């Protein structure tokens, strides 16, 4: 437990905002994992109903699809927090620390801007589905604002994590690209 606290303190430096965002991103990671487990359980139930009971399934396939998409989107901030994305750090390694820091700030700023634009349009799309009462064209007929909400939540939390990462680099709490000088 002490090692885990030390590793976390290195990222947030005791800053309450950074600590809160890290907690939210970790919670999002757990929720994402729970959605994947639920999707696997539903898939097993669907297989049992189809091949053992020789019955038909109505909602299972659609639910699994929505759960996997939502798990991917809601898990984005956790992956960003852990720097779990594929990284090519050849350029940052070749740069001197001040230039590396500037590159990290530019990269995080542009990433936050792009995700902010995506969040804006995701919210518009979600709101349109909610206000018009859109439903899927399947037998289950799920109200589409429910699965579309994962776009808004996932992108919103990712934007929050990107802003926290940017703040940590600006305040020199975290090393640019996770690379020490």
N, CA, C and O atoms as a DFTB+ gen file, in Angstrom:
724 C
 N C O
     1  1       0.827      -1.199       0.000
     2  2       0.000       0.000       0.000
     3  2       0.865       1.254       0.000
     4  3       0.536       2.230      -0.674
     5  1       1.965       1.241       0.746
     6  2       2.821       2.422       0.804
     7  2       3.444       2.717      -0.550
     8  3       3.545       3.879      -0.943
     9  1       3.868       1.672      -1.275
    10  2       4.441       1.866      -2.598
    11  2       3.446       2.460      -3.570
    12  3       3.797       3.273      -4.425
    13  1       2.188       2.040      -3.427
    14  2       1.144       2.560      -4.303
    15  2       0.907       4.038      -4.022
    16  3       0.717       4.816      -4.956
    17  1       0.914       4.438      -2.761
    18  2       0.722       5.837      -2.399
    19  2       1.883       6.682      -2.907
    20  3       1.668       7.787      -3.406
    21  1       3.107       6.181      -2.788
    22  2       4.274       6.914      -3.271
    23  2       4.194       7.130      -4.777
    24  3       4.476       8.227      -5.260
    25  1       3.813       6.101      -5.519
    26  2       3.698       6.228      -6.970
    27  2       2.633       7.244      -7.345
    28  3       2.810       8.017      -8.286
    29  1       1.529       7.243      -6.612
    30  2       0.465       8.187      -6.907
    31  2       0.909       9.608      -6.558
    32  3       0.625      10.540      -7.311
    33  1       1.592       9.787      -5.444
    34  2       2.040      11.117      -5.036
    35  2       3.013      11.709      -6.050
    36  3       3.068      12.927      -6.221
    37  1       3.781      10.853      -6.722
    38  2       4.704      11.344      -7.740
    39  2       3.942      11.961      -8.907
    40  3       4.435      12.882      -9.557
    41  1       2.741      11.453      -9.171
    42  2       1.948      11.970     -10.292
    43  2       1.156      13.210      -9.908
    44  3       1.029      14.134     -10.712
    45  1       0.621      13.245      -8.687
    46  2      -0.248      14.366      -8.340
    47  2       0.417      15.386      -7.423
    48  3      -0.113      16.481      -7.234
    49  1       1.560      15.046      -6.854
    50  2       2.288      15.992      -6.019
    51  2       1.501      16.528      -4.853
    52  3       1.839      17.584      -4.319
    53  1       0.455      15.829      -4.437
    54  2      -0.381      16.299      -3.336
    55  2      -1.393      17.350      -3.753
    56  3      -2.140      17.848      -2.911
    57  1      -1.435      17.696      -5.025
    58  2      -2.386      18.688      -5.526
    59  2      -3.799      18.110      -5.465
    60  3      -4.042      17.041      -6.024
    61  1      -4.746      18.796      -4.793
    62  2      -6.091      18.233      -4.631
    63  2      -6.833      18.020      -5.955
    64  3      -7.560      17.039      -6.105
    65  1      -6.652      18.931      -6.908
    66  2      -7.304      18.768      -8.207
    67  2      -6.768      17.536      -8.924
    68  3      -7.537      16.718      -9.429
    69  1      -5.440      17.409      -8.964
    70  2      -4.839      16.266      -9.640
    71  2      -5.186      14.957      -8.946
    72  3      -5.391      13.938      -9.606
    73  1      -5.253      14.979      -7.623
    74  2      -5.620      13.778      -6.878
    75  2      -7.069      13.388      -7.151
    76  3      -7.376      12.203      -7.284
    77  1      -7.961      14.373      -7.236
    78  2      -9.374      14.102      -7.520
    79  2      -9.555      13.535      -8.925
    80  3     -10.299      12.574      -9.122
    81  1      -8.874      14.131      -9.896
    82  2      -8.970      13.641     -11.275
    83  2      -8.417      12.223     -11.366
    84  3      -8.985      11.384     -12.063
    85  1      -7.316      11.946     -10.670
    86  2      -6.749      10.593     -10.666
    87  2      -7.740       9.607     -10.069
    88  3      -7.884       8.493     -10.572
    89  1      -8.424      10.003      -9.006
    90  2      -9.427       9.139      -8.376
    91  2     -10.593       8.876      -9.336
    92  3     -11.057       7.741      -9.451
    93  1     -11.065       9.917     -10.022
    94  2     -12.170       9.774     -10.980
    95  2     -11.750       8.862     -12.131
    96  3     -12.520       7.999     -12.554
    97  1     -10.535       9.050     -12.635
    98  2     -10.051       8.208     -13.739
    99  2      -9.917       6.748     -13.310
   100  3     -10.221       5.838     -14.081
   101  1      -9.464       6.533     -12.086
   102  2      -9.368       5.161     -11.581
   103  2     -10.754       4.541     -11.432
   104  3     -10.956       3.376     -11.776
   105  1     -11.698       5.308     -10.927
   106  2     -13.083       4.826     -10.822
   107  2     -13.630       4.483     -12.202
   108  3     -14.306       3.468     -12.370
   109  1     -13.343       5.318     -13.177
   110  2     -13.788       5.044     -14.552
   111  2     -13.169       3.746     -15.063
   112  3     -13.825       2.993     -15.783
   113  1     -11.927       3.477     -14.704
   114  2     -11.290       2.226     -15.091
   115  2     -11.989       1.023     -14.483
   116  3     -12.175       0.006     -15.151
   117  1     -12.375       1.132     -13.226
   118  2     -13.107       0.036     -12.566
   119  2     -14.483      -0.165     -13.188
   120  3     -14.919      -1.299     -13.386
   121  1     -15.164       0.933     -13.494
   122  2     -16.476       0.827     -14.145
   123  2     -16.331       0.178     -15.515
   124  3     -17.147      -0.660     -15.900
   125  1     -15.305       0.562     -16.237
   126  2     -15.036      -0.021     -17.546
   127  2     -14.796      -1.524     -17.434
   128  3     -15.333      -2.306     -18.219
   129  1     -13.998      -1.916     -16.466
   130  2     -13.735      -3.342     -16.253
   131  2     -15.018      -4.090     -15.897
   132  3     -15.233      -5.212     -16.355
   133  1     -15.860      -3.476     -15.089
   134  2     -17.137      -4.105     -14.722
   135  2     -18.035      -4.281     -15.947
   136  3     -18.743      -5.281     -16.066
   137  1     -18.001      -3.306     -16.854
   138  2     -18.796      -3.425     -18.079
   139  2     -18.300      -4.589     -18.942
   140  3     -19.102      -5.301     -19.548
   141  1     -16.999      -4.779     -18.997
   142  2     -16.451      -5.894     -19.774
   143  2     -16.858      -7.223     -19.143
   144  3     -17.224      -8.159     -19.854
   145  1     -16.798      -7.313     -17.827
   146  2     -17.222      -8.536     -17.137
   147  2     -18.707      -8.795     -17.392
   148  3     -19.107      -9.932     -17.642
   149  1     -19.522      -7.740     -17.328
   150  2     -20.957      -7.892     -17.604
   151  2     -21.188      -8.374     -19.037
   152  3     -22.040      -9.229     -19.280
   153  1     -20.429      -7.823     -19.982
   154  2     -20.572      -8.237     -21.385
   155  2     -20.210      -9.707     -21.559
   156  3     -20.870     -10.423     -22.312
   157  1     -19.173     -10.159     -20.872
   158  2     -18.784     -11.569     -20.949
   159  2     -19.870     -12.445     -20.337
   160  3     -20.216     -13.484     -20.899
   161  1     -20.409     -12.038     -19.192
   162  2     -21.477     -12.815     -18.539
   163  2     -22.717     -12.898     -19.429
   164  3     -23.335     -13.956     -19.539
   165  1     -23.076     -11.790     -20.058
   166  2     -24.242     -11.782     -20.956
   167  2     -23.979     -12.673     -22.166
   168  3     -24.878     -13.377     -22.628
   169  1     -22.759     -12.644     -22.676
   170  2     -22.413     -13.521     -23.805
   171  2     -22.556     -14.988     -23.405
   172  3     -23.091     -15.790     -24.170
   173  1     -22.086     -15.337     -22.226
   174  2     -22.217     -16.731     -21.757
   175  2     -23.688     -17.105     -21.607
   176  3     -24.089     -18.208     -21.981
   177  1     -24.483     -16.206     -21.071
   178  2     -25.920     -16.462     -20.930
   179  2     -26.563     -16.634     -22.298
   180  3     -27.417     -17.501     -22.482
   181  1     -26.152     -15.810     -23.257
   182  2     -26.699     -15.887     -24.607
   183  2     -26.349     -17.235     -25.258
   184  3     -27.194     -17.848     -25.911
   185  1     -25.134     -17.678     -25.083
   186  2     -24.729     -18.974     -25.629
   187  2     -25.546     -20.100     -24.999
   188  3     -25.987     -21.017     -25.692
   189  1     -25.745     -20.025     -23.687
   190  2     -26.537     -21.040     -22.996
   191  2     -27.975     -21.068     -23.523
   192  3     -28.517     -22.137     -23.803
   193  1     -28.581     -19.899     -23.656
   194  2     -29.970     -19.827     -24.134
   195  2     -30.077     -20.355     -25.563
   196  3     -30.998     -21.109     -25.876
   197  1     -29.155     -19.970     -26.418
   198  2     -29.231     -20.378     -27.826
   199  2     -28.933     -21.848     -28.047
   200  3     -29.672     -22.528     -28.759
   201  1     -27.878     -22.344     -27.456
   202  2     -27.407     -23.686     -27.812
   203  2     -27.807     -24.777     -26.822
   204  3     -27.837     -25.950     -27.195
   205  1     -28.107     -24.437     -25.606
   206  2     -28.539     -25.451     -24.639
   207  2     -30.063     -25.499     -24.566
   208  3     -30.672     -26.566     -24.637
   209  1     -30.663     -24.315     -24.421
   210  2     -32.121     -24.257     -24.321
   211  2     -32.804     -24.158     -25.681
   212  3     -34.026     -24.266     -25.779
   213  1     -32.010     -23.954     -26.729
   214  2     -32.524     -23.804     -28.095
   215  2     -33.567     -22.683     -28.196
   216  3     -34.568     -22.799     -28.902
   217  1     -33.293     -21.587     -27.462
   218  2     -34.201     -20.442     -27.485
   219  2     -33.610     -19.301     -28.286
   220  3     -32.472     -19.360     -28.753
   221  1     -34.405     -18.275     -28.428
   222  2     -33.915     -17.095     -29.155
   223  2     -33.521     -16.011     -28.159
   224  3     -34.019     -15.953     -27.035
   225  1     -32.629     -15.171     -28.603
   226  2     -32.187     -14.061     -27.764
   227  2     -32.697     -12.762     -28.383
   228  3     -32.736     -12.607     -29.603
   229  1     -33.081     -11.850     -27.521
   230  2     -33.667     -10.602     -28.000
   231  2     -32.726      -9.427     -27.750
   232  3     -32.477      -8.629     -28.653
   233  1     -32.217      -9.320     -26.565
   234  2     -31.490      -8.134     -26.152
   235  2     -29.992      -8.351     -25.981
   236  3     -29.245      -7.375     -25.914
   237  1     -29.537      -9.576     -25.909
   238  2     -28.169      -9.862     -25.504
   239  2     -27.104      -9.307     -26.450
   240  3     -26.151      -8.672     -25.999
   241  1     -27.253      -9.536     -27.734
   242  2     -26.234      -9.077     -28.684
   243  2     -26.088      -7.560     -28.641
   244  3     -24.976      -7.035     -28.593
   245  1     -27.201      -6.876     -28.659
   246  2     -27.170      -5.411     -28.623
   247  2     -26.571      -4.905     -27.308
   248  3     -25.792      -3.952     -27.308
   249  1     -26.929      -5.533     -26.203
   250  2     -26.391      -5.126     -24.907
   251  2     -24.878      -5.319     -24.856
   252  3     -24.162      -4.459     -24.342
   253  1     -24.388      -6.431     -25.381
   254  2     -22.945      -6.681     -25.382
   255  2     -22.221      -5.643     -26.229
   256  3     -21.166      -5.148     -25.833
   257  1     -22.765      -5.317     -27.365
   258  2     -22.145      -4.304     -28.234
   259  2     -22.073      -2.961     -27.515
   260  3     -21.021      -2.322     -27.489
   261  1     -23.191      -2.534     -26.933
   262  2     -23.206      -1.249     -26.223
   263  2     -22.269      -1.260     -25.021
   264  3     -21.601      -0.262     -24.752
   265  1     -22.211      -2.371     -24.296
   266  2     -21.325      -2.455     -23.131
   267  2     -19.857      -2.381     -23.536
   268  3     -19.067      -1.719     -22.862
   269  1     -19.484      -3.039     -24.609
   270  2     -18.084      -3.017     -25.036
   271  2     -17.673      -1.632     -25.543
   272  3     -16.561      -1.174     -25.279
   273  1     -18.565      -0.975     -26.264
   274  2     -18.265       0.392     -26.726
   275  2     -18.162       1.334     -25.531
   276  3     -17.244       2.149     -25.452
   277  1     -19.109       1.218     -24.601
   278  2     -19.080       2.073     -23.410
   279  2     -17.841       1.803     -22.573
   280  3     -17.234       2.738     -22.051
   281  1     -17.455       0.531     -22.436
   282  2     -16.250       0.199     -21.666
   283  2     -15.015       0.836     -22.288
   284  3     -14.138       1.323     -21.575
   285  1     -14.947       0.834     -23.599
   286  2     -13.823       1.455     -24.292
   287  2     -13.783       2.955     -24.025
   288  3     -12.731       3.508     -23.702
   289  1     -14.924       3.604     -24.160
   290  2     -14.970       5.060     -23.983
   291  2     -14.760       5.474     -22.533
   292  3     -14.002       6.404     -22.257
   293  1     -15.419       4.797     -21.612
   294  2     -15.302       5.160     -20.198
   295  2     -13.906       4.813     -19.667
   296  3     -13.443       5.432     -18.710
   297  1     -13.241       3.843     -20.270
   298  2     -11.893       3.470     -19.849
   299  2     -10.795       4.388     -20.366
   300  3      -9.652       4.282     -19.923
   301  1     -11.113       5.282     -21.285
   302  2     -10.093       6.178     -21.855
   303  2      -9.316       6.988     -20.812
   304  3      -8.088       7.034     -20.893
   305  1      -9.970       7.626     -19.842
   306  2      -9.188       8.436     -18.894
   307  2      -8.236       7.602     -18.029
   308  3      -7.157       8.068     -17.661
   309  1      -8.635       6.384     -17.710
   310  2      -7.764       5.516     -16.918
   311  2      -6.517       5.142     -17.709
   312  3      -5.409       5.150     -17.172
   313  1      -6.696       4.819     -18.961
   314  2      -5.547       4.480     -19.814
   315  2      -4.643       5.705     -19.973
   316  3      -3.419       5.574     -19.951
   317  1      -5.227       6.879     -20.130
   318  2      -4.431       8.106     -20.242
   319  2      -3.666       8.361     -18.949
   320  3      -2.499       8.752     -18.983
   321  1      -4.310       8.144     -17.829
   322  2      -3.654       8.363     -16.535
   323  2      -2.437       7.465     -16.367
   324  3      -1.419       7.886     -15.817
   325  1      -2.544       6.221     -16.843
   326  2      -1.447       5.270     -16.708
   327  2      -0.450       5.335     -17.863
   328  3       0.529       4.590     -17.893
   329  1      -0.711       6.230     -18.807
   330  2       0.101       6.328     -20.028
   331  2       0.128       4.972     -20.732
   332  3       1.180       4.492     -21.152
   333  1      -1.046       4.373     -20.849
   334  2      -1.150       3.043     -21.406
   335  2      -1.267       3.004     -22.916
   336  3      -1.265       1.924     -23.507
   337  1      -1.370       4.162     -23.552
   338  2      -1.461       4.195     -25.002
   339  2      -0.106       3.844     -25.612
   340  3       0.929       3.948     -24.953
   341  1      -0.124       3.439     -26.847
   342  2       1.127       3.147     -27.542
   343  2       1.919       4.449     -27.638
   344  3       1.399       5.485     -28.052
   345  1       3.176       4.368     -27.247
   346  2       4.023       5.550     -27.200
   347  2       5.232       5.368     -28.096
   348  3       5.871       4.315     -28.078
   349  1       5.545       6.372     -28.868
   350  2       6.803       6.415     -29.601
   351  2       7.519       7.648     -29.065
   352  3       7.159       8.779     -29.393
   353  1       8.531       7.419     -28.241
   354  2       9.172       8.545     -27.567
   355  2      10.548       8.891     -28.136
   356  3      11.393       9.450     -27.437
   357  1      10.763       8.558     -29.398
   358  2      12.045       8.847     -30.031
   359  2      12.314      10.353     -30.058
   360  3      13.411      10.792     -29.713
   361  1      11.335      11.130     -30.460
   362  2      11.530      12.587     -30.537
   363  2      11.701      13.191     -29.145
   364  3      12.654      13.941     -28.931
   365  1      10.807      12.891     -28.179
   366  2      11.026      13.459     -26.838
   367  2      12.377      13.071     -26.227
   368  3      12.994      13.882     -25.537
   369  1      12.837      11.861     -26.470
   370  2      14.138      11.451     -25.932
   371  2      15.281      12.238     -26.563
   372  3      16.298      12.477     -25.911
   373  1      15.129      12.638     -27.809
   374  2      16.190      13.363     -28.515
   375  2      16.227      14.844     -28.139
   376  3      17.209      15.530     -28.422
   377  1      15.167      15.337     -27.507
   378  2      15.086      16.764     -27.190
   379  2      15.677      17.066     -25.825
   380  3      15.689      16.218     -24.932
   381  1      16.162      18.278     -25.683
   382  2      16.640      18.746     -24.382
   383  2      15.423      18.956     -23.474
   384  3      14.332      19.231     -23.973
   385  1      15.587      18.833     -22.159
   386  2      14.446      18.907     -21.236
   387  2      13.523      20.113     -21.409
   388  3      12.306      19.935     -21.355
   389  1      14.037      21.339     -21.615
   390  2      13.091      22.468     -21.773
   391  2      12.226      22.342     -23.040
   392  3      11.040      22.672     -23.026
   393  1      12.831      21.866     -24.118
   394  2      12.088      21.699     -25.375
   395  2      11.113      20.528     -25.241
   396  3       9.998      20.581     -25.760
   397  1      11.535      19.478     -24.547
   398  2      10.665      18.326     -24.292
   399  2       9.429      18.765     -23.499
   400  3       8.310      18.334     -23.779
   401  1       9.652      19.618     -22.518
   402  2       8.542      20.134     -21.706
   403  2       7.575      20.946     -22.569
   404  3       6.359      20.800     -22.448
   405  1       8.117      21.799     -23.436
   406  2       7.288      22.596     -24.336
   407  2       6.494      21.688     -25.281
   408  3       5.302      21.904     -25.496
   409  1       7.154      20.681     -25.840
   410  2       6.472      19.737     -26.726
   411  2       5.339      19.021     -25.991
   412  3       4.261      18.830     -26.553
   413  1       5.575      18.628     -24.748
   414  2       4.532      17.957     -23.960
   415  2       3.341      18.887     -23.745
   416  3       2.192      18.455     -23.844
   417  1       3.606      20.152     -23.454
   418  2       2.511      21.105     -23.242
   419  2       1.730      21.328     -24.532
   420  3       0.501      21.389     -24.508
   421  1       2.428      21.450     -25.652
   422  2       1.749      21.630     -26.942
   423  2       0.932      20.382     -27.282
   424  3      -0.224      20.485     -27.694
   425  1       1.529      19.217     -27.110
   426  2       0.835      17.960     -27.423
   427  2      -0.408      17.782     -26.564
   428  3      -1.474      17.442     -27.077
   429  1      -0.278      18.008     -25.266
   430  2      -1.437      17.870     -24.377
   431  2      -2.509      18.920     -24.682
   432  3      -3.703      18.630     -24.604
   433  1      -2.083      20.135     -25.029
   434  2      -3.040      21.199     -25.363
   435  2      -3.813      20.873     -26.635
   436  3      -5.033      21.027     -26.680
   437  1      -3.108      20.426     -27.662
   438  2      -3.770      20.071     -28.921
   439  2      -4.687      18.868     -28.713
   440  3      -5.793      18.830     -29.251
   441  1      -4.236      17.894     -27.940
   442  2      -5.074      16.727     -27.641
   443  2      -6.339      17.146     -26.911
   444  3      -7.431      16.678     -27.236
   445  1      -6.199      18.025     -25.926
   446  2      -7.364      18.506     -25.183
   447  2      -8.314      19.280     -26.100
   448  3      -9.533      19.166     -25.973
   449  1      -7.759      20.061     -27.017
   450  2      -8.589      20.809     -27.959
   451  2      -9.382      19.858     -28.857
   452  3     -10.584      20.041     -29.047
   453  1      -8.716      18.849     -29.407
   454  2      -9.393      17.881     -30.285
   455  2     -10.479      17.129     -29.515
   456  3     -11.594      16.968     -30.011
   457  1     -10.158      16.671     -28.313
   458  2     -11.151      15.951     -27.507
   459  2     -12.286      16.891     -27.105
   460  3     -13.436      16.460     -27.016
   461  1     -11.986      18.150     -26.866
   462  2     -13.034      19.129     -26.556
   463  2     -14.013      19.304     -27.707
   464  3     -15.221      19.386     -27.488
   465  1     -13.499      19.362     -28.931
   466  2     -14.365      19.460     -30.109
   467  2     -15.209      18.189     -30.245
   468  3     -16.409      18.257     -30.510
   469  1     -14.567      17.033     -30.061
   470  2     -15.309      15.775     -30.132
   471  2     -16.390      15.713     -29.056
   472  3     -17.493      15.230     -29.310
   473  1     -16.076      16.201     -27.858
   474  2     -17.048      16.226     -26.765
   475  2     -18.233      17.115     -27.107
   476  3     -19.377      16.762     -26.819
   477  1     -17.972      18.253     -27.714
   478  2     -19.048      19.159     -28.121
   479  2     -20.027      18.456     -29.062
   480  3     -21.239      18.504     -28.856
   481  1     -19.495      17.808     -30.088
   482  2     -20.358      17.127     -31.054
   483  2     -20.994      15.866     -30.466
   484  3     -22.111      15.507     -30.839
   485  1     -20.300      15.201     -29.560
   486  2     -20.884      14.038     -28.886
   487  2     -22.073      14.476     -28.042
   488  3     -23.101      13.800     -28.015
   489  1     -21.935      15.608     -27.353
   490  2     -23.048      16.119     -26.553
   491  2     -24.234      16.477     -27.450
   492  3     -25.377      16.155     -27.126
   493  1     -23.963      17.141     -28.573
   494  2     -25.046      17.475     -29.505
   495  2     -25.764      16.221     -29.993
   496  3     -26.992      16.187     -30.060
   497  1     -24.992      15.192     -30.332
   498  2     -25.550      13.931     -30.814
   499  2     -26.381      13.251     -29.726
   500  3     -27.484      12.772     -29.988
   501  1     -25.842      13.213     -28.504
   502  2     -26.569      12.618     -27.384
   503  2     -27.869      13.386     -27.133
   504  3     -28.927      12.781     -26.961
   505  1     -27.786      14.708     -27.114
   506  2     -28.963      15.526     -26.827
   507  2     -30.034      15.352     -27.903
   508  3     -31.226      15.330     -27.596
   509  1     -29.617      15.231     -29.143
   510  2     -30.558      15.003     -30.235
   511  2     -31.290      13.669     -30.040
   512  3     -32.508      13.595     -30.200
   513  1     -30.553      12.637     -29.700
   514  2     -31.173      11.328     -29.455
   515  2     -32.108      11.381     -28.259
   516  3     -33.165      10.749     -28.267
   517  1     -31.730      12.125     -27.236
   518  2     -32.555      12.240     -26.020
   519  2     -33.819      13.060     -26.286
   520  3     -34.919      12.646     -25.920
   521  1     -33.660      14.211     -26.917
   522  2     -34.811      15.096     -27.123
   523  2     -35.811      14.555     -28.135
   524  3     -37.004      14.845     -28.039
   525  1     -35.344      13.777     -29.097
   526  2     -36.247      13.224     -30.112
   527  2     -36.731      11.814     -29.777
   528  3     -37.520      11.232     -30.522
   529  1     -36.259      11.271     -28.664
   530  2     -36.714       9.954     -28.239
   531  2     -36.317       8.831     -29.174
   532  3     -37.083       7.887     -29.372
   533  1     -35.130       8.921     -29.751
   534  2     -34.676       7.884     -30.675
   535  2     -34.582       6.541     -29.975
   536  3     -34.167       6.447     -28.820
   537  1     -34.978       5.503     -30.702
   538  2     -34.859       4.127     -30.223
   539  2     -34.183       3.307     -31.306
   540  3     -34.248       3.640     -32.489
   541  1     -33.530       2.225     -30.883
   542  2     -32.886       1.354     -31.864
   543  2     -33.951       0.626     -32.674
   544  3     -35.080       0.444     -32.218
   545  1     -33.581       0.216     -33.872
   546  2     -34.522      -0.458     -34.772
   547  2     -34.563      -1.961     -34.532
   548  3     -34.832      -2.728     -35.456
   549  1     -34.305      -2.381     -33.324
   550  2     -34.304      -3.801     -33.002
   551  2     -35.548      -4.141     -32.190
   552  3     -36.327      -3.263     -31.822
   553  1     -35.717      -5.425     -31.921
   554  2     -36.858      -5.866     -31.123
   555  2     -36.788      -5.277     -29.720
   556  3     -37.811      -4.932     -29.128
   557  1     -35.574      -5.168     -29.197
   558  2     -35.392      -4.627     -27.852
   559  2     -35.795      -3.157     -27.799
   560  3     -36.410      -2.724     -26.825
   561  1     -35.460      -2.390     -28.822
   562  2     -35.856      -0.988     -28.926
   563  2     -35.301      -0.103     -27.825
   564  3     -36.027       0.708     -27.250
   565  1     -34.025      -0.256     -27.532
   566  2     -33.415       0.537     -26.468
   567  2     -33.427       2.021     -26.833
   568  3     -33.211       2.392     -27.987
   569  1     -33.682       2.856     -25.839
   570  2     -33.608       4.309     -26.046
   571  2     -32.142       4.664     -26.260
   572  3     -31.310       4.414     -25.388
   573  1     -31.823       5.238     -27.401
   574  2     -30.430       5.408     -27.810
   575  2     -29.657       6.442     -26.997
   576  3     -28.426       6.438     -27.019
   577  1     -30.340       7.314     -26.290
   578  2     -29.603       8.275     -25.487
   579  2     -28.807       7.572     -24.383
   580  3     -27.804       8.099     -23.903
   581  1     -29.255       6.394     -23.988
   582  2     -28.563       5.681     -22.916
   583  2     -27.177       5.206     -23.376
   584  3     -26.188       5.536     -22.722
   585  1     -27.067       4.448     -24.468
   586  2     -25.707       4.085     -24.892
   587  2     -24.899       5.277     -25.413
   588  3     -23.677       5.297     -25.274
   589  1     -25.565       6.266     -26.010
   590  2     -24.837       7.427     -26.517
   591  2     -24.250       8.268     -25.390
   592  3     -23.318       9.041     -25.615
   593  1     -24.784       8.126     -24.185
   594  2     -24.256       8.867     -23.049
   595  2     -22.799       8.497     -22.767
   596  3     -22.041       9.300     -22.224
   597  1     -22.417       7.274     -23.140
   598  2     -21.020       6.861     -22.923
   599  2     -20.047       7.715     -23.735
   600  3     -18.898       7.888     -23.328
   601  1     -20.482       8.245     -24.865
   602  2     -19.639       9.172     -25.633
   603  2     -19.328      10.420     -24.816
   604  3     -18.177      10.845     -24.719
   605  1     -20.371      10.997     -24.233
   606  2     -20.216      12.238     -23.468
   607  2     -19.392      11.991     -22.204
   608  3     -18.479      12.756     -21.894
   609  1     -19.715      10.936     -21.487
   610  2     -19.005      10.644     -20.240
   611  2     -17.540      10.301     -20.528
   612  3     -16.641      10.850     -19.891
   613  1     -17.299       9.411     -21.470
   614  2     -15.931       8.997     -21.770
   615  2     -15.064      10.137     -22.264
   616  3     -13.948      10.327     -21.779
   617  1     -15.569      10.901     -23.226
   618  2     -14.782      12.017     -23.757
   619  2     -14.627      13.128     -22.719
   620  3     -13.579      13.770     -22.650
   621  1     -15.665      13.356     -21.913
   622  2     -15.576      14.371     -20.860
   623  2     -14.517      14.023     -19.824
   624  3     -13.744      14.884     -19.405
   625  1     -14.484      12.755     -19.411
   626  2     -13.480      12.330     -18.437
   627  2     -12.077      12.315     -19.040
   628  3     -11.101      12.629     -18.359
   629  1     -11.979      11.951     -20.315
   630  2     -10.676      11.997     -20.980
   631  2     -10.169      13.434     -21.060
   632  3      -8.987      13.685     -20.823
   633  1     -11.040      14.370     -21.389
   634  2     -10.645      15.781     -21.425
   635  2     -10.165      16.239     -20.050
   636  3      -9.159      16.940     -19.939
   637  1     -10.881      15.844     -19.015
   638  2     -10.481      16.199     -17.653
   639  2      -9.099      15.637     -17.320
   640  3      -8.275      16.331     -16.726
   641  1      -8.844      14.391     -17.699
   642  2      -7.538      13.774     -17.433
   643  2      -6.429      14.452     -18.238
   644  3      -5.325      14.642     -17.728
   645  1      -6.711      14.816     -19.487
   646  2      -5.713      15.524     -20.295
   647  2      -5.380      16.881     -19.677
   648  3      -4.215      17.278     -19.645
   649  1      -6.387      17.587     -19.190
   650  2      -6.146      18.885     -18.549
   651  2      -5.342      18.714     -17.261
   652  3      -4.480      19.535     -16.948
   653  1      -5.627      17.644     -16.516
   654  2      -4.855      17.371     -15.303
   655  2      -3.401      17.055     -15.659
   656  3      -2.481      17.518     -14.985
   657  1      -3.194      16.268     -16.714
   658  2      -1.827      15.958     -17.151
   659  2      -1.093      17.227     -17.577
   660  3       0.086      17.403     -17.268
   661  1      -1.790      18.101     -18.280
   662  2      -1.190      19.374     -18.706
   663  2      -0.816      20.216     -17.492
   664  3       0.278      20.777     -17.437
   665  1      -1.717      20.304     -16.525
   666  2      -1.443      21.078     -15.315
   667  2      -0.247      20.494     -14.565
   668  3       0.591      21.238     -14.055
   669  1      -0.168      19.171     -14.497
   670  2       0.953      18.528     -13.798
   671  2       2.287      18.842     -14.477
   672  3       3.301      19.001     -13.797
   673  1       2.298      18.931     -15.795
   674  2       3.531      19.284     -16.505
   675  2       3.852      20.763     -16.298
   676  3       5.007      21.127     -16.074
   677  1       2.831      21.610     -16.373
   678  2       3.051      23.052     -16.186
   679  2       3.589      23.347     -14.787
   680  3       4.510      24.148     -14.623
   681  1       3.006      22.690     -13.777
   682  2       3.440      22.910     -12.393
   683  2       4.691      22.120     -12.020
   684  3       5.151      22.175     -10.879
   685  1       5.238      21.386     -12.987
   686  2       6.429      20.558     -12.795
   687  2       6.221      19.465     -11.744
   688  3       7.160      19.056     -11.061
   689  1       4.994      19.010     -11.631
   690  2       4.673      17.898     -10.737
   691  2       4.962      16.581     -11.434
   692  3       5.338      15.600     -10.792
   693  1       4.789      16.560     -12.729
   694  2       5.017      15.344     -13.518
   695  2       5.997      15.659     -14.637
   696  3       6.015      16.766     -15.177
   697  1       6.793      14.691     -14.965
   698  2       7.784      14.856     -16.044
   699  2       7.103      14.775     -17.401
   700  3       6.184      13.973     -17.570
   701  1       7.521      15.576     -18.370
   702  2       6.941      15.509     -19.707
   703  2       7.127      14.109     -20.317
   704  3       8.232      13.566     -20.322
   705  1       6.045      13.546     -20.821
   706  2       6.037      12.214     -21.426
   707  2       6.479      11.128     -20.445
   708  3       6.801      10.013     -20.855
   709  1       6.493      11.451     -19.161
   710  2       6.931      10.487     -18.156
   711  2       8.418      10.225     -18.173
   712  3       8.891       9.265     -17.565
   713  1       9.169      11.081     -18.873
   714  2      10.619      10.905     -19.022
   715  2      11.339      11.881     -18.094
   716  3      11.165      13.095     -18.199
   717  1      12.128      11.350     -17.209
   718  2      12.915      12.202     -16.315
   719  2      14.081      12.829     -17.095
   720  3      14.516      12.301     -18.118
   721  1      14.567      13.949     -16.597
   722  2      15.692      14.646     -17.248
   723  2      16.946      13.815     -17.239
   724  3      17.979      14.252     -17.745
